[in-house]
Amino acid sequence: MLSAVEVVFTAASISPLALKVVNKDGYGTALEAMETIKDVGQALGPIAMGAILVFTTYKLAFIIAALVTLTILLLTIILHSRK
């Protein structure tokens, strides 16, 4: 679970970044899509971690979560550098 500080910093920075990539007519759609993705992630994250924990230890489960996060970060950097 995220701490209150992490939630505040994430909420404060994500919305402006989402709005930066769309024109003014798409603000509502961008914010709706962002919130939907966030909600799906919050719902599926614990389920995925539980499924991983069935087959591994806590240490390995968190290593897997970190590797997935780093992979997504690298893909995001690569895809945005092509623009």
N, C-alpha and C positions, 0 to 999 in steps of 0.2 A: 504494500500500500504506500502511496506517495505521501510525504509529509506535507503539511499545510504550506510551507515555504515553496516546495517544488511545484505544487499546484498553482500557487499565485504567480510564480515566475513563468510557468508554462502558459497559463491562460493569458497573461499579459503580453507575451511575445508571439504566440501563434496566430492570433486573429489578424494583427497588422501584416504579418508575412503572407497569410492567405489572401488578404485583400490587395497586396502589392502586385500579384500576378494576374489580376483580372481587371477589366474596366469597370466603371461605376455601375453600369447596368447589371453586372454579374455579382455584385457584392452579396446579395441575399443568397444566391445559389452557392457561392463559394463558402459562406459561413455555414449553410445547411450541410453541405458536403463534408466540411471539416468536422462538424459536430457529430455527424453520422459515423464517420470513420473513427472518431475518438470513442464513441459509445460502443461500436463493434469491437474495438481493441480492448476496451475495459471489460467487455463481456467474455470475449474469447481468450484473453490473456490468462486468467486463472484456470480456465478449462485446459488450455494447452500446457500450462505448467503442471497441472495435476496429471495429465496424460504422460508427460515426460517423467515425472516423479515415480510413476508406477514401474518404470523400467530402469531408473538410475538413482543416484544419490542426490541430496540437495546441492552439494558442491558442483557436481557435473551438470545439474539442471540450470544453475545460475551461470555456469560457463557457456552452456548452449544458448541461454537467453542473451548473454553479452555478445556472443558471436553473431547471432541473428541481428541484434541491434547494430553492430559494427558493419555488417554486410549491407543492411539497409542504408546506413549513413554513407558508405562508399558508393553505392549505386546512385543515391541522391546527388552526391557531389559529381559523379561522372556524367549523369544525365543532364544536370544543370550547366555543366561546363560546355556542353555541346551547343548551347543556344547562342 
